Amino acid sequence: MKITEEIKGDVAVIHLKGKVMGGPDATMFHGKLHEFINGGRKKVVVNLAKVEWMSSVGLGMLISALTTMKNNGGQLILANVTEGIQTLLTITRLVTIFKAHDSVDEAIAAFE
């Protein structure tokens, strides 16, 4: 998995690419979240457009990220959820806890 980031206004956008399977990638991902939180950024969009595949551990990484953001007074929104990941979210009923939008711009506009 590759992780890139960009800042759009007061929103941090994390772009994930490849296979999301947790492990060292999850550690790096959570490190980025804590950098944003420590820097006062409380709005994060996770762009999943280029994610080929996600394991259950990768899904756990997203759940943990959502919890981390909420516990620190922030918000996390998913963008560009692929059909495969949407199926995973639906089967696990996580579709009810994640906010998701069709594009990064729509996700950014959805913050309260």
C-alpha positions as semicolon CSV with decimal commas, in nm:
position;residue;x (nm);y (nm);z (nm)
1;M;0,000;0,000;0,000
2;K;0,120;0,348;-0,082
3;I;0,012;0,650;0,121
4;T;0,021;1,007;-0,005
5;E;-0,131;1,311;0,152
6;E;-0,241;1,660;0,064
7;I;-0,397;1,950;0,247
8;K;-0,705;2,116;0,099
9;G;-0,800;2,415;0,310
10;D;-0,854;2,281;0,663
11;V;-0,894;1,920;0,546
12;A;-0,621;1,656;0,528
13;V;-0,669;1,412;0,241
14;I;-0,499;1,073;0,261
15;H;-0,477;0,883;-0,068
16;L;-0,437;0,507;-0,037
17;K;-0,319;0,298;-0,332
18;G;-0,274;-0,076;-0,382
19;K;-0,362;-0,351;-0,138
20;V;-0,466;-0,244;0,212
21;M;-0,370;-0,523;0,449
22;G;-0,267;-0,355;0,773
23;G;0,066;-0,441;0,935
24;P;0,342;-0,180;0,892
25;D;0,115;0,014;0,656
26;A;-0,141;0,053;0,935
27;T;0,128;0,188;1,165
28;M;0,232;0,444;0,904
29;F;-0,133;0,537;0,838
30;H;-0,203;0,594;1,208
31;G;0,118;0,795;1,238
32;K;-0,018;1,029;0,969
33;L;-0,348;1,066;1,157
34;H;-0,166;1,158;1,477
35;E;0,048;1,411;1,287
36;F;-0,271;1,576;1,163
37;I;-0,434;1,570;1,508
38;N;-0,120;1,710;1,674
39;G;-0,109;1,979;1,405
40;G;-0,467;2,082;1,483
41;R;-0,626;1,919;1,177
42;K;-0,950;1,751;1,276
43;K;-1,098;1,679;0,933
44;V;-0,962;1,386;0,735
45;V;-1,076;1,236;0,405
46;V;-0,947;0,890;0,311
47;N;-0,950;0,852;-0,068
48;L;-0,996;0,486;-0,165
49;A;-1,015;0,536;-0,544
50;K;-0,694;0,342;-0,614
51;V;-0,733;0,066;-0,357
52;E;-0,727;-0,269;-0,538
53;W;-0,813;-0,488;-0,242
54;M;-0,866;-0,464;0,133
55;S;-0,829;-0,738;0,395
56;S;-1,024;-0,757;0,720
57;V;-0,715;-0,613;0,892
58;G;-0,724;-0,322;0,648
59;L;-1,089;-0,270;0,736
60;G;-0,990;-0,273;1,103
61;M;-0,735;-0,003;1,021
62;L;-1,015;0,220;0,892
63;I;-1,232;0,150;1,198
64;S;-0,941;0,237;1,426
65;A;-0,879;0,557;1,227
66;L;-1,243;0,659;1,264
67;T;-1,225;0,594;1,639
68;T;-0,898;0,787;1,673
69;M;-1,045;1,088;1,495
70;K;-1,369;1,083;1,697
71;N;-1,181;1,045;2,027
72;N;-0,978;1,355;1,939
73;G;-1,280;1,565;1,839
74;G;-1,230;1,508;1,468
75;Q;-1,409;1,354;1,175
76;L;-1,312;1,100;0,909
77;I;-1,496;1,061;0,579
78;L;-1,429;0,808;0,304
79;A;-1,417;0,909;-0,062
80;N;-1,430;0,709;-0,386
81;V;-1,525;0,381;-0,219
82;T;-1,475;0,110;-0,480
83;E;-1,741;-0,151;-0,547
84;G;-1,540;-0,421;-0,371
85;I;-1,488;-0,213;-0,057
86;Q;-1,853;-0,103;-0,061
87;T;-1,949;-0,472;-0,059
88;L;-1,716;-0,530;0,239
89;L;-1,868;-0,234;0,426
90;T;-2,220;-0,357;0,351
91;I;-2,156;-0,719;0,454
92;T;-1,995;-0,610;0,782
93;R;-2,264;-0,342;0,834
94;L;-1,989;-0,083;0,869
95;V;-2,167;0,111;0,598
96;T;-2,380;0,248;0,884
97;I;-2,085;0,398;1,076
98;F;-1,874;0,543;0,795
99;K;-1,969;0,854;0,603
100;A;-1,875;0,808;0,239
101;H;-1,896;1,023;-0,074
102;D;-1,833;0,971;-0,445
103;S;-1,546;1,219;-0,468
104;V;-1,286;1,390;-0,250
105;D;-1,451;1,727;-0,318
106;E;-1,793;1,597;-0,208
107;A;-1,638;1,451;0,106
108;I;-1,467;1,782;0,187
109;A;-1,796;1,969;0,137
110;A;-1,971;1,726;0,377
111;F;-1,776;1,830;0,689
112;E;-1,985;2,004;0,952
